[in-house]
Amino acid sequence: MALTIFSVMVVLLLLGFPMMVPLIAGAFIGVIELFGSIDKTEFMIQQMLGGIRPSSLIAVPMFILAADIMTRGQSADRLIDMVMAFIRHVRGGLAVSAASACALFGAVSGSTQATVVAVGTPLRPRMLKGRYKDSFILALIVNSSDIAFLIPPSIGMIIYGVVAKASIPELFIAGIGPGLLILVMFSIYSMIYAKINNVPTEPPASWRERATAVKRALWPLGFPVLIIGGIFFGIYSPTEAAAISVIYAVFLETVIFRSMHIKDLYSVALSTGMVTAVVFILVGAGAAFAWVLSYAQIPQQILGAIGVDEMGQIGVLFTISIAFFIGCMFVDPIVVILIFVPIFAPVVEKTGLDPILVGTLITLQAAIGSATPPFGCDIFTAVAVFKRPYLEVVRGTPPFVIMLLSVSVLMIFFPQVALFLRDVAFPK
């Protein structure tokens, strides 16, 4: 049965169907194989509806809407200008600014693709003017967007939390440590690259310019304070934080900055609705497909074949990392999370692994895969936005992928990289 399902799914993917079609088709075939009748497909529909029922998922469209509003308004530009004012004069300062801006925007949007667009669009022309190679610029922007998947709010962590029934607030806080570590590594590499390639520095900003930049960015800096601070101190849940972020974004862009009119919110909401529809169809289809796999006990057969049950905690973490890294190189990260998390859940529970550590590691692997050839979704976002050839976008990625994977290894051997802040915020 497993061979039939996966064969059909691969064929549909190769024919160019969007990922939701192979997922639904796989679940449909599985139900027929299991129950021998098309009448039982009502079970599949029930699982699809159940997959999108958790209230935590309400946070997803709201964070997408907030990111959309900020991208079209002035918030992203003001954050970038503030970062640039302080570090543009150091060797590699422009590149460090790009990575830092991705981290800041990630703390506002939670979306890797939104970060590629919001940060890459204004900074790429400046970096080209500063004599950086385009392959380096594109790789830096695409891979720095991974930080947005880890720094809260993270859409990937919300999906994992719903599927694994793990604490989303704890996941959000756990992602901060690895995200900041990646930012430091990317910054160091950018400075070394600039020194080796003799990239010129920009004139330093005056303290007056810096003060002005900080003043202009104070309002947008309220986003991470509201989201991370509110969750850290237990003032509100991630879903409530998402609602507050939308209200705050509308207030900033329509009242404070006046970069948008109320009537513009219709087109923004329509765009968000389209993206949300795709995400929720994927979530529903993934839930149905995962249920079919579980009912047929396919995960147990696969894990038994590779001997996961006999591995220790480190072996299980490496297996999970490899599976998610490879999966996300070919398929949308949300789909991989929906399919693979239920497969590994029994092993995680059996070995006594902390689900928050596992979720943070999975989110990092999903982020790495989304920026890794051949089919990482962020790569194609960059190709579409910057109108550059695929090979040019991926040419500079290997050093960044190596750094990202090294952070994964560090998390496996030193879990406190992810769990230190979690333990501070949520003492057991």
C-alpha positions in Angstrom: 0.0 0.0 0.0 2.8 2.4 0.9 4.5 1.9 -2.4 1.2 2.6 -4.3 0.5 5.8 -2.3 4.0 7.2 -2.7 4.2 6.3 -6.4 1.0 8.1 -7.2 2.2 11.2 -5.2 5.6 11.3 -7.0 3.9 11.0 -10.4 1.5 13.9 -9.5 4.4 16.0 -8.3 6.4 15.4 -11.5 3.3 16.3 -13.5 3.4 19.7 -11.9 0.4 19.5 -9.5 0.5 21.7 -6.4 1.5 19.8 -3.2 -2.1 19.8 -1.8 -3.2 17.5 -4.7 -0.7 14.7 -4.1 -1.5 14.8 -0.4 -5.2 14.5 -0.9 -4.8 11.9 -3.5 -2.5 9.9 -1.2 -5.0 10.0 1.6 -7.8 9.1 -0.7 -6.0 6.0 -2.1 -5.0 5.0 1.4 -8.6 5.1 2.7 -9.7 2.9 -0.3 -6.8 0.5 0.3 -7.6 0.3 4.1 -11.4 0.0 4.0 -11.9 -1.4 0.5 -14.7 1.1 -0.3 -15.0 4.6 -1.6 -17.9 5.2 0.9 -15.4 5.4 3.8 -13.7 8.6 2.4 -15.9 10.5 4.9 -13.2 9.5 7.5 -10.7 11.4 5.3 -12.9 14.5 5.3 -13.3 14.3 9.1 -9.5 14.2 9.5 -9.0 17.2 7.2 -11.5 19.3 9.1 -10.0 18.1 12.4 -6.6 19.2 11.2 -7.6 22.8 10.8 -9.8 22.9 14.0 -7.1 23.7 16.7 -7.6 27.3 17.9 -3.8 27.9 17.9 -3.9 27.9 14.1 -5.8 31.2 14.2 -2.4 32.8 14.9 -1.1 31.9 11.4 -3.3 34.1 9.2 -3.0 37.0 11.7 0.8 36.9 11.7 0.7 36.7 7.9 -1.6 39.7 7.7 0.6 41.7 10.1 3.7 40.9 8.0 1.8 41.9 4.8 0.9 45.3 6.3 4.4 46.0 7.4 6.0 45.0 4.1 3.7 47.4 2.2 4.2 50.1 4.8 7.3 51.8 6.3 8.0 49.5 9.3 10.5 47.2 7.4 12.4 50.2 5.9 12.7 51.9 9.3 14.1 48.8 10.9 16.7 48.4 8.1 17.7 52.1 8.3 18.3 51.8 12.1 20.6 48.7 11.7 22.5 50.4 8.9 23.1 53.5 10.8 25.1 51.6 13.5 27.1 49.1 11.5 27.4 50.2 7.9 30.9 51.6 8.5 32.5 48.4 9.7 34.1 46.0 7.2 31.2 43.9 5.9 28.8 46.2 7.6 26.2 46.2 4.8 26.1 42.4 4.8 25.9 42.3 8.7 23.1 44.9 8.4 21.2 42.5 6.0 21.5 39.6 8.3 20.5 41.7 11.3 17.6 43.2 9.5 16.4 39.6 8.6 16.5 38.8 12.4 14.6 41.9 13.3 12.0 41.4 10.6 11.7 37.8 11.6 10.8 38.9 15.1 7.9 40.8 13.5 6.7 38.6 10.7 7.6 34.9 11.3 7.8 34.2 7.6 11.0 33.4 5.7 9.5 34.4 2.3 8.2 37.7 3.6 11.7 38.4 5.0 13.3 37.7 1.6 11.1 40.3 0.0 11.0 42.9 2.8 14.8 42.9 3.5 16.2 41.8 0.1 14.3 44.4 -2.1 15.9 47.5 -0.5 19.3 46.1 0.5 20.3 44.2 -2.6 20.8 47.3 -4.7 22.9 49.0 -2.0 25.1 45.9 -1.6 25.6 45.7 -5.3 26.7 49.3 -5.2 29.0 48.4 -2.4 30.8 45.9 -4.6 29.5 42.6 -3.1 29.1 39.8 -5.6 25.4 39.1 -6.4 25.8 35.4 -5.7 26.9 36.3 -2.1 24.1 38.8 -1.7 21.4 36.4 -2.8 22.7 33.6 -0.7 23.0 35.9 2.4 19.5 37.1 2.1 17.9 33.7 1.4 19.8 32.0 4.2 19.4 34.8 6.7 15.7 34.5 6.2 16.0 31.2 8.1 16.4 33.3 11.2 12.8 34.4 10.7 11.7 30.8 11.0 13.3 30.6 14.5 12.9 34.0 16.1 9.3 34.3 17.3 6.7 34.5 16.0 7.4 31.4 13.8 4.7 30.0 11.6 6.7 26.7 11.5 6.7 26.4 15.3 2.9 27.1 15.4 2.3 24.2 13.0 4.7 21.9 14.9 3.1 22.9 18.2 -0.4 22.0 16.9 0.7 18.7 15.4 2.9 17.6 18.3 0.6 19.1 21.0 3.6 21.0 22.3 3.7 24.3 24.1 3.9 27.1 21.4 5.0 29.8 23.9 7.9 27.5 25.0 8.8 26.8 21.4 8.8 30.6 20.6 11.3 31.3 23.5 13.5 28.3 22.6 14.0 29.6 19.1 15.6 32.8 20.2 19.0 31.2 21.2 19.7 29.3 18.0 18.4 32.3 15.9 20.9 34.7 17.6 23.7 32.2 17.3 23.1 31.9 13.5 23.1 35.7 13.3 26.5 35.9 15.0 28.0 33.3 12.7 26.6 34.9 9.5 28.0 38.3 10.7 31.5 36.9 11.3 31.4 35.2 7.9 30.3 38.4 6.2 33.1 40.4 7.8 35.7 37.7 6.7 34.2 37.7 3.2 34.4 41.5 3.0 38.0 41.5 4.1 39.1 38.8 1.7 37.3 40.5 -1.2 38.5 43.9 -0.2 34.9 45.3 -0.1 35.0 49.0 0.7 33.4 50.4 3.8 30.8 53.1 3.9 31.3 56.4 5.8 30.1 56.1 9.4 26.8 57.7 10.4 26.9 60.6 12.8 25.5 60.2 16.2 22.8 62.6 15.1 21.9 60.3 12.2 21.9 57.3 14.5 19.6 59.0 17.0 17.2 60.0 14.2 17.3 56.4 12.8 16.5 55.0 16.3 13.7 57.5 16.8 12.2 56.5 13.5 12.4 52.8 14.4 11.0 53.0 17.9 7.5 52.2 16.8 8.4 49.2 14.7 10.6 47.9 17.5 7.4 47.7 19.6 6.5 44.5 17.6 9.1 42.2 19.2 8.5 43.8 22.6 4.8 43.2 22.3 5.1 39.6 20.9 8.2 38.2 22.7 7.8 40.2 25.9 4.1 39.4 26.2 4.6 35.7 25.8 7.8 35.6 27.9 6.0 37.2 30.9 2.8 35.2 30.4 0.7 38.2 29.7 -1.0 36.6 26.7 -0.9 33.5 24.4 0.7 33.4 20.9 -2.8 33.6 19.4 -3.6 36.8 21.4 -0.1 38.1 20.4 -1.0 37.6 16.8 -4.2 39.6 17.1 -2.3 42.4 18.9 0.4 42.4 16.2 -2.3 43.0 13.5 -3.9 45.9 15.5 -0.5 47.4 16.1 0.5 47.1 12.4 -2.7 48.8 11.2 -2.3 51.5 13.8 1.3 52.2 12.8 0.8 52.2 9.1 -2.5 54.1 8.9 -2.3 56.5 11.9 1.4 57.0 12.9 3.2 56.6 9.5 0.2 57.3 7.3 1.8 55.1 4.6 -1.5 53.3 4.0 -5.2 54.1 3.9 -7.9 52.1 5.5 -9.2 51.2 2.0 -5.7 49.7 1.2 -6.3 47.1 3.9 -8.8 45.3 1.6 -6.2 44.3 -0.9 -3.8 43.3 1.9 -6.5 41.2 3.6 -7.3 39.6 0.2 -3.7 38.7 -0.3 -3.5 37.2 3.2 -6.7 35.3 2.6 -5.2 33.6 -0.5 -2.0 32.6 1.3 -3.9 31.4 4.4 -6.2 29.3 2.2 -3.2 27.5 0.7 -1.7 27.0 4.1 -4.9 25.6 5.7 -5.6 23.3 2.8 -2.1 21.9 3.2 -2.6 21.5 6.9 -6.0 19.7 6.4 -4.6 17.5 3.7 -1.5 16.8 5.7 -3.6 15.8 8.7 -5.6 13.4 6.6 -2.5 11.9 5.0 -0.8 11.5 8.4 -3.9 9.8 9.8 -3.8 7.3 6.9 -0.1 6.5 7.5 -0.7 6.1 11.2 -3.8 3.9 10.8 -1.8 1.6 8.3 1.1 1.5 10.8 3.5 2.6 8.0 5.6 4.8 10.3 6.3 1.8 12.6 7.4 -0.3 9.6 9.7 2.5 8.3 11.3 3.2 11.7 11.7 -0.4 12.5 13.5 -1.0 9.1 16.1 1.7 10.0 16.4 0.6 13.6 15.4 3.8 15.3 14.0 2.0 18.3 17.5 0.8 19.2 19.1 4.3 19.0 19.8 6.5 21.9 18.6 10.2 22.1 21.5 11.6 20.0 21.0 8.9 17.3 17.2 9.8 17.2 18.0 13.5 17.0 20.4 13.0 14.1 17.9 10.8 12.3 15.1 13.4 12.7 17.5 16.1 11.5 18.5 14.3 8.4 14.9 13.3 7.6 13.6 16.9 7.9 16.6 18.4 6.1 16.2 16.1 3.1 12.4 16.4 3.1 12.4 20.2 3.1 14.9 20.3 0.2 12.1 18.9 -2.0 8.8 19.8 -0.4 7.3 22.8 1.4 8.4 22.8 5.1 4.8 22.9 6.4 4.0 19.7 4.5 7.1 17.9 5.8 6.3 19.0 9.4 2.7 17.7 9.0 3.8 14.3 7.7 7.0 13.6 9.6 6.1 14.8 13.1 3.4 12.1 13.7 5.9 9.5 12.3 8.6 10.4 14.8 6.3 11.2 17.7 6.3 7.7 19.3 10.1 7.5 19.2 10.5 10.9 20.7 8.2 10.0 23.6 9.8 6.6 24.0 13.4 8.0 24.3 12.3 10.7 26.7 13.4 13.6 24.5 12.2 17.1 25.3 9.5 17.9 22.7 10.6 21.6 22.8 14.2 20.7 21.8 12.9 18.4 19.1 10.5 21.1 17.8 13.3 23.8 17.7 15.6 21.4 15.9 12.9 20.4 13.4 12.0 24.1 12.8 15.7 24.8 12.1 16.0 21.9 9.7 12.8 23.0 7.9 14.3 26.5 7.6 17.6 25.1 6.2 15.8 22.9 3.7 13.7 25.8 2.5 16.8 27.6 1.5 18.7 24.6 0.1 18.8 23.3 -3.5 17.2 21.8 -5.4 13.7 22.9 -4.5 14.0 25.1 -1.4 10.9 27.4 -1.5 13.0 30.5 -0.5 15.3 30.0 -3.5 12.4 30.3 -5.9 11.0 33.3 -4.0 14.4 35.0 -4.6 14.4 33.9 -8.3 11.0 35.5 -8.7 11.6 38.7 -6.7 15.1 39.5 -7.9 14.7 38.1 -11.4 18.0 36.3 -11.3 18.9 32.8 -12.7 18.5 29.8 -10.4 22.2 28.9 -10.5 23.2 32.4 -9.5 20.9 32.3 -6.5 22.2 29.0 -5.2 25.9 29.5 -6.1 26.8 31.2 -2.8 24.7 29.0 -0.5 27.2 26.2 0.6 29.1 28.2 3.4 25.7 29.3 4.9 24.3 25.8 4.8 27.4 24.5 6.5 27.0 27.1 9.3 23.3 26.3 9.7 24.0 22.6 9.9 26.8 23.2 12.5 24.2 25.0 14.7 22.0 21.9 14.4 24.9 19.7 15.6 25.5 22.1 18.5 21.9 21.8 19.5 22.0 18.0 19.5 25.1 17.8 21.7 24.4 21.0 23.7 20.5 21.2 24.1 20.9 24.3 26.3 21.5 26.3 23.1 17.8 26.1 22.7 16.5 25.3 26.2 18.4 27.8 28.3 15.9 30.7 27.7 13.0 28.3 27.8 14.0 27.1 31.2 14.4 30.7 32.4 11.0 31.8 31.1 9.2 28.6 32.0 10.9 27.0 35.1 9.7 23.5 35.8 
